[in-house]
Amino acid sequence: MAGTSSISSVSIVAKALKSQGVQYAFGVVGIPVIEVATALQEVGIKYIGMRNEQAASYAAGAVGYLTKINAGHVTD
């Protein structure tokens, strides 16, 4: 259609998380997650790569608990 633009689903998710105040996201970088991690960084959310999903979820929980800042956990 003329005059329309497309937007990716990962971009929508990243913008939604940013609008909810998420400042940090933790996860394991890999093929299913790399597009999400890139989209998060493009909207200003700091993505921190971890060695496994359990550590990523603990880190996100610790950030939220200790700083009262929203954090996310990205997994496939």
N, C-alpha and C positions, 0 to 999 in steps of 0.2 A: 504494500500500500504506500502511496506517495505521502510524504510528510511524517511518516512514523519512524521510530527508532526502536531497536531491540535492546533489551537489558537482560543480562544473565541471571539465573536463579541465585548464584552465589553472591552476586552484587546486591540483590534484594536482601538476602540474609545478612550480609555485612552491614548494610545501611540500617536495617531493623535493629541489629545488636547495638550499633553506634547510637541510635536514637533512644535506646533503653539505658544508656550510660555505661555500657561495657567499655572498659579501657584496656583490658588484657585478655588474651586468649591463650590457652595452653593446649598442646596436642602433639601427636607423633607425626612428623612430616613424612608423607608418602604419597603414592599415586592418587588415592582417592581424596586426600586432604589438601594437596598443594594448591589447587584452585581456590579453595576456601581461605587458606592462609594468605594467599596473595591478595584476594579481595578484602580481607580484614585489614591488611597493611595499607591498602590503597585508601581506605576511609579513616585511617589514623588509629586503628586498634593495634596495639603491640602484640605480636604473635611470638610466643616462646616455645621452641621445640623441645620436647622431652623424649626420654628413651622408651617409655611405655605409657599406656593409657592410665594405669593406676596412679603413677606419679603425676601425670597431668591433672587428673581429677583432684588429687590431694593439694596440688599447688594452687589450682583455681579456688578451691575451698578455703585454703589458708589466706589467700589475698583478700577474698571477700570477708572473712571473719576478722582478720587483723586490721584491715584498712577501711572497711565499709565501702569499698569500691567494687562495682560489679566486674566480675571476671567470668570468662566462658571456658568450656572444655570442648574441644573439637575432636571427634573420632569418626571412624568410618563405619 
